[in-house]
Amino acid sequence: MYPLPTTSQRLVAGNSTETLLNPQPIQVNKPPMPVLNNVWVNKNGSTNGFGAYIAYMPTEKTGIVILANKNYPNIERVKAAYTILAKTPTANQ
């Protein structure tokens, strides 16, 4: 999750090949974090030459799903989603 407003550069860094393929530190939240609505939630993936990316902004009740029958690089999927969703009011304040 990325707090809004966010930038394309921040999303690209968080979804880079290096970030995805290397172990990342975890942190236990005690007490649990409250539900966050003003965020950008995303997930990417690929298998057997197919690629996907999903992004959702709960505050805006807006999201996007990108499916491709070709495994486009994660960065290109993230940039495409950001270009479309950054036009919503909360995403780019």
N, CA and C atoms as an extended XYZ file, in Angstrom:
279
Properties=species:S:1:pos:R:3:atomname:S:1:resname:S:1:resid:I:1 pbc="F F F"
N         0.839       -1.179        0.000 N   MET     1
C         0.000        0.000        0.000 CA  MET     1
C         0.882        1.239        0.000 C   MET     1
N         0.404        2.230       -0.684 N   TYR     2
C         1.115        3.498       -0.784 CA  TYR     2
C         0.159        4.608       -0.362 C   TYR     2
N         0.530        5.437        0.615 N   PRO     3
C        -0.345        6.541        1.012 CA  PRO     3
C        -0.558        7.499       -0.162 C   PRO     3
N        -1.779        8.030       -0.263 N   LEU     4
C        -2.077        9.025       -1.294 CA  LEU     4
C        -1.870       10.415       -0.730 C   LEU     4
N        -1.429       11.361       -1.519 N   PRO     5
C        -1.048       11.185       -2.917 CA  PRO     5
C         0.277       10.433       -3.028 C   PRO     5
N         0.459        9.755       -4.144 N   THR     6
C         1.708        9.042       -4.400 CA  THR     6
C         2.234        9.455       -5.765 C   THR     6
N         3.411        8.972       -6.097 N   THR     7
C         4.018        9.325       -7.381 CA  THR     7
C         4.281        8.066       -8.197 C   THR     7
N         4.427        8.259       -9.475 N   SER     8
C         4.773        7.159      -10.364 CA  SER     8
C         6.117        6.556       -9.963 C   SER     8
N         7.068        7.399       -9.590 N   GLN     9
C         8.401        6.920       -9.208 CA  GLN     9
C         8.332        6.011       -7.980 C   GLN     9
N         7.498        6.364       -7.029 N   ARG    10
C         7.355        5.555       -5.815 CA  ARG    10
C         6.748        4.188       -6.141 C   ARG    10
N         5.734        4.182       -7.002 N   LEU    11
C         5.104        2.926       -7.402 CA  LEU    11
C         6.065        2.057       -8.204 C   LEU    11
N         6.813        2.672       -9.108 N   VAL    12
C         7.782        1.931       -9.920 CA  VAL    12
C         8.841        1.297       -9.020 C   VAL    12
N         9.342        2.047       -8.047 N   ALA    13
C        10.360        1.507       -7.131 CA  ALA    13
C         9.806        0.332       -6.326 C   ALA    13
N         8.576        0.435       -5.871 N   GLY    14
C         7.979       -0.623       -5.070 CA  GLY    14
C         7.596       -1.860       -5.855 C   GLY    14
N         7.522       -1.747       -7.177 N   ASN    15
C         7.156       -2.874       -8.028 CA  ASN    15
C         8.291       -3.286       -8.960 C   ASN    15
N         9.502       -2.828       -8.673 N   SER    16
C        10.646       -3.146       -9.527 CA  SER    16
C        11.014       -4.624       -9.419 C   SER    16
N        11.706       -5.120      -10.415 N   THR    17
C        12.153       -6.511      -10.407 CA  THR    17
C        13.019       -6.784       -9.185 C   THR    17
N        13.889       -5.853       -8.851 N   GLU    18
C        14.761       -6.018       -7.683 CA  GLU    18
C        13.939       -6.172       -6.403 C   GLU    18
N        12.928       -5.337       -6.239 N   THR    19
C        12.080       -5.413       -5.048 CA  THR    19
C        11.309       -6.723       -5.010 C   THR    19
N        10.812       -7.151       -6.167 N   LEU    20
C         9.986       -8.355       -6.210 CA  LEU    20
C        10.778       -9.640       -6.003 C   LEU    20
N        12.030       -9.664       -6.444 N   LEU    21
C        12.805      -10.903       -6.389 CA  LEU    21
C        13.685      -11.045       -5.152 C   LEU    21
N        13.840       -9.983       -4.380 N   ASN    22
C        14.684      -10.043       -3.187 CA  ASN    22
C        13.834      -10.012       -1.921 C   ASN    22
N        14.304      -10.686       -0.869 N   PRO    23
C        13.558      -10.669        0.394 CA  PRO    23
C        13.390       -9.239        0.908 C   PRO    23
N        12.230       -8.965        1.460 N   GLN    24
C        11.938       -7.650        2.022 CA  GLN    24
C        11.682       -7.806        3.518 C   GLN    24
N        12.103       -6.831        4.313 N   PRO    25
C        11.863       -6.929        5.756 CA  PRO    25
C        10.368       -6.863        6.060 C   PRO    25
N         9.977       -7.543        7.116 N   ILE    26
C         8.589       -7.477        7.554 CA  ILE    26
C         8.535       -6.801        8.913 C   ILE    26
N         7.375       -6.305        9.249 N   GLN    27
C         7.199       -5.620       10.516 CA  GLN    27
C         5.854       -6.031       11.095 C   GLN    27
N         5.860       -6.473       12.336 N   VAL    28
C         4.622       -6.828       13.015 CA  VAL    28
C         4.037       -5.551       13.602 C   VAL    28
N         2.794       -5.295       13.297 N   ASN    29
C         2.123       -4.100       13.811 CA  ASN    29
C         1.322       -4.465       15.052 C   ASN    29
N         1.810       -4.031       16.204 N   LYS    30
C         1.105       -4.259       17.465 CA  LYS    30
C         0.883       -2.918       18.123 C   LYS    30
N        -0.337       -2.520       18.311 N   PRO    31
C        -1.567       -3.189       17.893 CA  PRO    31
C        -1.714       -3.125       16.379 C   PRO    31
N        -2.638       -3.904       15.819 N   PRO    32
C        -2.833       -3.883       14.369 CA  PRO    32
C        -3.140       -2.473       13.868 C   PRO    32
N        -2.702       -2.203       12.652 N   MET    33
C        -2.972       -0.894       12.053 CA  MET    33
C        -4.471       -0.728       11.817 C   MET    33
N        -4.964        0.501       11.925 N   PRO    34
C        -6.369        0.727       11.574 CA  PRO    34
C        -6.550        0.573       10.062 C   PRO    34
N        -7.778        0.400        9.646 N   VAL    35
C        -8.069        0.297        8.217 CA  VAL    35
C        -7.708        1.624        7.556 C   VAL    35
N        -6.939        1.542        6.483 N   LEU    36
C        -6.531        2.734        5.745 CA  LEU    36
C        -7.322        2.813        4.448 C   LEU    36
N        -7.941        3.949        4.199 N   ASN    37
C        -8.718        4.114        2.975 CA  ASN    37
C        -8.022        4.990        1.951 C   ASN    37
N        -7.253        5.960        2.404 N   ASN    38
C        -6.634        6.916        1.493 CA  ASN    38
C        -5.278        6.378        1.021 C   ASN    38
N        -5.337        5.235        0.314 N   VAL    39
C        -4.129        4.536       -0.119 CA  VAL    39
C        -4.295        4.020       -1.545 C   VAL    39
N        -3.178        3.642       -2.130 N   TRP    40
C        -3.120        2.958       -3.430 CA  TRP    40
C        -2.731        1.524       -3.115 C   TRP    40
N        -3.604        0.573       -3.401 N   VAL    41
C        -3.350       -0.846       -3.163 CA  VAL    41
C        -3.075       -1.477       -4.519 C   VAL    41
N        -2.021       -2.286       -4.612 N   ASN    42
C        -1.717       -2.889       -5.910 CA  ASN    42
C        -1.130       -4.282       -5.781 C   ASN    42
N        -1.219       -5.027       -6.885 N   LYS    43
C        -0.650       -6.374       -6.977 CA  LYS    43
C        -0.329       -6.628       -8.438 C   LYS    43
N         0.827       -7.220       -8.690 N   ASN    44
C         1.167       -7.581      -10.060 CA  ASN    44
C         1.543       -9.051      -10.105 C   ASN    44
N         1.579       -9.591      -11.304 N   GLY    45
C         1.962      -10.985      -11.439 CA  GLY    45
C         2.033      -11.396      -12.895 C   GLY    45
N         2.630      -12.552      -13.118 N   SER    46
C         2.708      -13.091      -14.474 CA  SER    46
C         2.946      -14.590      -14.392 C   SER    46
N         2.527      -15.277      -15.438 N   THR    47
C         2.753      -16.712      -15.533 CA  THR    47
C         2.630      -17.141      -16.988 C   THR    47
N         3.505      -18.009      -17.407 N   ASN    48
C         3.464      -18.582      -18.757 CA  ASN    48
C         3.271      -17.542      -19.861 C   ASN    48
N         3.914      -16.395      -19.729 N   GLY    49
C         3.839      -15.386      -20.778 CA  GLY    49
C         2.672      -14.430      -20.673 C   GLY    49
N         1.839      -14.554      -19.647 N   PHE    50
C         0.718      -13.644      -19.439 CA  PHE    50
C         1.061      -12.713      -18.290 C   PHE    50
N         0.636      -11.451      -18.373 N   GLY    51
C         0.938      -10.489      -17.324 CA  GLY    51
C        -0.322       -9.835      -16.792 C   GLY    51
N        -0.281       -9.408      -15.527 N   ALA    52
C        -1.434       -8.758      -14.914 CA  ALA    52
C        -0.978       -7.718      -13.898 C   ALA    52
N        -1.830       -6.721      -13.682 N   TYR    53
C        -1.601       -5.707      -12.654 CA  TYR    53
C        -2.969       -5.205      -12.215 C   TYR    53
N        -3.137       -5.046      -10.913 N   ILE    54
C        -4.373       -4.496      -10.370 CA  ILE    54
C        -4.012       -3.384       -9.398 C   ILE    54
N        -4.760       -2.306       -9.449 N   ALA    55
C        -4.579       -1.198       -8.510 CA  ALA    55
C        -5.959       -0.712       -8.097 C   ALA    55
N        -6.075       -0.296       -6.828 N   TYR    56
C        -7.359        0.124       -6.282 CA  TYR    56
C        -7.139        1.244       -5.281 C   TYR    56
N        -7.992        2.263       -5.337 N   MET    57
C        -7.969        3.356       -4.372 CA  MET    57
C        -9.321        3.369       -3.659 C   MET    57
N        -9.386        2.824       -2.434 N   PRO    58
C       -10.666        2.733       -1.731 CA  PRO    58
C       -11.386        4.072       -1.566 C   PRO    58
N       -10.650        5.143       -1.268 N   THR    59
C       -11.276        6.448       -1.078 CA  THR    59
C       -12.032        6.890       -2.319 C   THR    59
N       -11.454        6.622       -3.473 N   GLU    60
C       -12.067        7.019       -4.740 CA  GLU    60
C       -13.067        5.986       -5.254 C   GLU    60
N       -13.067        4.799       -4.624 N   LYS    61
C       -13.877        3.686       -5.124 CA  LYS    61
C       -13.580        3.464       -6.603 C   LYS    61
N       -12.281        3.502       -6.903 N   THR    62
C       -11.806        3.393       -8.277 CA  THR    62
C       -10.652        2.408       -8.338 C   THR    62
N       -10.612        1.642       -9.402 N   GLY    63
C        -9.516        0.708       -9.582 CA  GLY    63
C        -9.330        0.378      -11.046 C   GLY    63
N        -8.302       -0.397      -11.316 N   ILE    64
C        -8.011       -0.811      -12.682 CA  ILE    64
C        -7.413       -2.210      -12.652 C   ILE    64
N        -7.760       -2.995      -13.647 N   VAL    65
C        -7.166       -4.316      -13.837 CA  VAL    65
C        -6.584       -4.336      -15.242 C   VAL    65
N        -5.309       -4.659      -15.343 N   ILE    66
C        -4.645       -4.755      -16.639 CA  ILE    66
C        -4.268       -6.217      -16.855 C   ILE    66
N        -4.788       -6.796      -17.919 N   LEU    67
C        -4.471       -8.175      -18.289 CA  LEU    67
C        -3.859       -8.162      -19.681 C   LEU    67
N        -2.817       -8.927      -19.878 N   ALA    68
C        -2.168       -8.961      -21.190 CA  ALA    68
C        -1.770      -10.383      -21.540 C   ALA    68
N        -1.901      -10.719      -22.806 N   ASN    69
C        -1.477      -12.050      -23.235 CA  ASN    69
C        -0.007      -12.035      -23.644 C   ASN    69
N         0.704      -11.089      -23.066 N   LYS    70
C         2.148      -10.973      -23.222 CA  LYS    70
C         2.674      -10.483      -21.878 C   LYS    70
N         3.821      -10.943      -21.473 N   ASN    71
C         4.366      -10.537      -20.186 CA  ASN    71
C         5.123       -9.216      -20.319 C   ASN    71
N         4.371       -8.107      -20.341 N   TYR    72
C         4.997       -6.790      -20.362 CA  TYR    72
C         5.713       -6.571      -19.033 C   TYR    72
N         6.799       -5.815      -19.010 N   PRO    73
C         7.509       -5.565      -17.751 CA  PRO    73
C         6.587       -4.930      -16.701 C   PRO    73
N         6.802       -5.287      -15.434 N   ASN    74
C         6.007       -4.727      -14.340 CA  ASN    74
C         5.969       -3.211      -14.395 C   ASN    74
N         7.106       -2.612      -14.656 N   ILE    75
C         7.205       -1.154      -14.653 CA  ILE    75
C         6.237       -0.537      -15.658 C   ILE    75
N         6.114       -1.125      -16.831 N   GLU    76
C         5.211       -0.584      -17.851 CA  GLU    76
C         3.751       -0.714      -17.423 C   GLU    76
N         3.423       -1.809      -16.750 N   ARG    77
C         2.051       -1.988      -16.257 CA  ARG    77
C         1.735       -0.953      -15.184 C   ARG    77
N         2.681       -0.728      -14.274 N   VAL    78
C         2.489        0.248      -13.196 CA  VAL    78
C         2.326        1.647      -13.780 C   VAL    78
N         3.182        2.007      -14.721 N   LYS    79
C         3.102        3.338      -15.335 CA  LYS    79
C         1.774        3.543      -16.057 C   LYS    79
N         1.298        2.525      -16.759 N   ALA    80
C         0.020        2.637      -17.474 CA  ALA    80
C        -1.128        2.857      -16.492 C   ALA    80
N        -1.151        2.091      -15.410 N   ALA    81
C        -2.211        2.245      -14.409 CA  ALA    81
C        -2.141        3.624      -13.762 C   ALA    81
N        -0.937        4.076      -13.433 N   TYR    82
C        -0.783        5.388      -12.803 CA  TYR    82
C        -1.257        6.496      -13.745 C   TYR    82
N        -0.914        6.393      -15.013 N   THR    83
C        -1.329        7.411      -15.985 CA  THR    83
C        -2.847        7.550      -16.010 C   THR    83
N        -3.543        6.436      -15.905 N   ILE    84
C        -5.008        6.462      -15.931 CA  ILE    84
C        -5.580        6.911      -14.589 C   ILE    84
N        -5.128        6.297      -13.488 N   LEU    85
C        -5.724        6.577      -12.181 CA  LEU    85
C        -5.272        7.895      -11.563 C   LEU    85
N        -4.154        8.440      -11.985 N   ALA    86
C        -3.668        9.700      -11.413 CA  ALA    86
C        -4.590       10.861      -11.744 C   ALA    86
N        -5.516       10.650      -12.641 N   LYS    87
C        -6.456       11.710      -13.007 CA  LYS    87
C        -7.587       11.851      -11.995 C   LYS    87
N        -7.677       10.924      -11.035 N   THR    88
C        -8.710       11.037      -10.005 CA  THR    88
C        -8.270       12.079       -8.983 C   THR    88
N        -9.201       12.763       -8.341 N   PRO    89
C        -8.850       13.872       -7.443 CA  PRO    89
C        -7.884       13.518       -6.315 C   PRO    89
N        -8.099       12.437       -5.594 N   THR    90
C        -7.272       12.114       -4.431 CA  THR    90
C        -5.885       11.637       -4.814 C   THR    90
N        -5.749       10.959       -5.921 N   ALA    91
C        -4.479       10.342       -6.298 CA  ALA    91
C        -3.373       11.351       -6.524 C   ALA    91
N        -3.709       12.537       -6.922 N   ASN    92
C        -2.679       13.469       -7.365 CA  ASN    92
C        -2.783       14.831       -6.692 C   ASN    92
N        -3.262       14.884       -5.465 N   GLN    93
C        -3.394       16.174       -4.775 CA  GLN    93
C        -2.062       16.649       -4.270 C   GLN    93
